[in-house]
Amino acid sequence: GAGVSQTPSNKVTEKGKYVELRCDPISGHTALYWYRQSLGQGPEFLIYFQGTGAADDSGLPNDRFFAVRPEGSVSTLKIQRTERGDSAVYLCASSRDPAEEQYFGPGTRLTVT
Amino acid sequence: KNEVEQSPQNLTAQEGEFITINCSYSVGISALHWLQQHPGGGIVSLFMLSSGKKKHGRLIATINIQEKHSSLHITASHPRDSAVYICAVRNSGGSNYKLTFGKGTLLTVNP
């Protein structure tokens, strides 16, 4: 079946602009995760959704970052007033259950100029 | 100090060589993952293990819970094994959904 998909695959934006990154999880997966991976680093946890609610948003770096999952399926990560330091690959993953294996999407490479 | 440390950071091998990548962690975990990431590509899960040893094809993963250490071995390495290999630990307790990742090991296998 289809895996986790993310759009766009690449996004270039100017400093100060607003961006939205989309994640389509595997059908039936109730748990959804966002991670950020900077160059040469491992991914870092941003936020975890169980169903429609954000069960843990402790990894969001500041209040410019926000994520939603209104119908418990697709999720959107929103970044306001982007800064050059936000440039990274944003990864989404989903799992059937929070204790089970996570399946990763291909990521969105965000570049803030 | 990172909670998850991998070594080496970079590894170059000749085709056919036996490869070992190490991972040490400092926190209590419920499971450990080995992941593969190709340049420009997404992350693929290779193993999730909480004890002992798992094998899949030419890949073997072991974990020693007491020593807080895991190894990923690749037998008869091939250029298509070239990728970044990432160790990630799954928290124990109530936040067992949360993964903490190492920085990765860049493996290059030359023909």
HADDOCK unambig.tbl for C-alpha pairs under 7 A between the chains (distance, minus, plus):
assign (segid A and resid 40 and name CA) (segid B and resid 103 and name CA) 6.87 0.50 0.50
assign (segid A and resid 41 and name CA) (segid B and resid 103 and name CA) 4.65 0.50 0.50
assign (segid A and resid 42 and name CA) (segid B and resid 101 and name CA) 5.45 0.50 0.50
assign (segid A and resid 42 and name CA) (segid B and resid 102 and name CA) 5.48 0.50 0.50
assign (segid A and resid 42 and name CA) (segid B and resid 103 and name CA) 4.18 0.50 0.50
assign (segid A and resid 42 and name CA) (segid B and resid 104 and name CA) 6.11 0.50 0.50
assign (segid A and resid 43 and name CA) (segid B and resid 101 and name CA) 6.13 0.50 0.50
assign (segid A and resid 44 and name CA) (segid B and resid 100 and name CA) 7.00 0.50 0.50
assign (segid A and resid 44 and name CA) (segid B and resid 101 and name CA) 6.99 0.50 0.50
assign (segid A and resid 98 and name CA) (segid B and resid 97 and name CA) 4.84 0.50 0.50
assign (segid A and resid 99 and name CA) (segid B and resid 96 and name CA) 6.15 0.50 0.50
assign (segid A and resid 99 and name CA) (segid B and resid 97 and name CA) 5.57 0.50 0.50
assign (segid A and resid 104 and name CA) (segid B and resid 42 and name CA) 6.57 0.50 0.50
assign (segid A and resid 104 and name CA) (segid B and resid 43 and name CA) 5.68 0.50 0.50
assign (segid A and resid 104 and name CA) (segid B and resid 44 and name CA) 6.78 0.50 0.50
assign (segid A and resid 105 and name CA) (segid B and resid 42 and name CA) 5.79 0.50 0.50
assign (segid A and resid 106 and name CA) (segid B and resid 41 and name CA) 5.62 0.50 0.50
assign (segid A and resid 106 and name CA) (segid B and resid 42 and name CA) 3.77 0.50 0.50
assign (segid A and resid 106 and name CA) (segid B and resid 43 and name CA) 6.94 0.50 0.50
assign (segid A and resid 107 and name CA) (segid B and resid 42 and name CA) 6.15 0.50 0.50
